[in-house]
């Protein structure tokens, strides 16, 4: 396929891969054919609708490697859903009566884009496929090659989404300092709220990463440095129902024996119960342009704190969220290797004119390939039968109270 101009955009929430993925695509095109023009739409589909883009010139190409060292997105994100015309009109991104999909597609035609690389979740990539389909029906060939970005690791059927490994590592790092607060007051209840609307992967992986660190530490209980106090005492995720009364009894025993309780909580855990309670009380449940409940407005961490605080006799409660700390981090070594393999393969597919989302296909022997857009979906649940998760939960459940607390 003859390529003259490539466009890149990042969309949706941040993940620790966006900056590196942008850098990787630029580097690979520059290695293979420096004559290919590269543009980057600013703030994802927001920039595509408004025609706001930058040209990646010679100097930018020389410095593309710097992007591997940073988190965030150098070209910006936004939450824009092209099928939500009402929201886009309200935001001034399209005019009343305009079809946002048509506006975006015609912008790609006007900008002479041959290949569009989208770095985002299922909504980002399937929307890009809709754009390509529209243009094809109107005699304009556009190859869309997406990269799967989400700290939730919940894109079907992609085995591992970009950024999820790093996000788990960063959430575990965040937890070390938060759990360190357990001696700031007697009978502390600490809830570490982790991102994960419908999938508990990140919470589970962060808990494992934390406990992997915890297991390697040397402790001094005679000084009050107790491994039991620094442990995780509960992990709650959307895929595994929480029996409040049963858990309260178990955690009460932990509090009495250890002197504090530490919980890792997925922000999606218990959401159905919280919404039902709010609606029963006549409260409005706020939603974003995608129809998702705005989790920051319902505060799952605070809800769980209220359920447990009195039941376990907590004197002080702390709820801390690691999401923004984790999702804008620079990619770790594992993710950098994955990003490199995927961006190189994405460019290879672009030259072949092969569209799809790059990923290791769980339904095809984990083969790295361009997965057809029609097979891409979101909200892949975390498999709670995964051996490392079952082992970790068994260890947490079987933990016994330590010797009497050092005052």
Secondary structure, 3 states (H helix, E strand, C coil): CCCCEEEEEECCCCCCCHHHHHHHHHHHHHHHCCCCEEEEECCCHHHHHHCCEEECCHHHHHCHHHHHHCCCCCCCCCCCCCCCHHHHHHCCCCCCCCCHHHHHHHHHHHCCCCEEEEEECHHHHHHHHHHHHHHHHCCCCCEEEEEEECCCCCCECECCCECHHHHHHHHHHHHHHHHHHHHCCCCEEEEEEECCCCCCHHHHHHHHHHHHHHHCCCCEHHHCECCCCCCCCEEECCCCCCCHHHHHHHHHHHHHHHCEEEEEEECCCCHHHHHHHHHHCCCCCCECCCCCECHHHHCHHHHHHHHHHHHHCCCEEEEEECHHHHHCCCCCHHHHHHHHHHHHHHHHHHHHCCCEEEEEECCCCCEEEEECHHHCECCCCCCCCCHHHHHHHHHHHHCCCCCCCCC
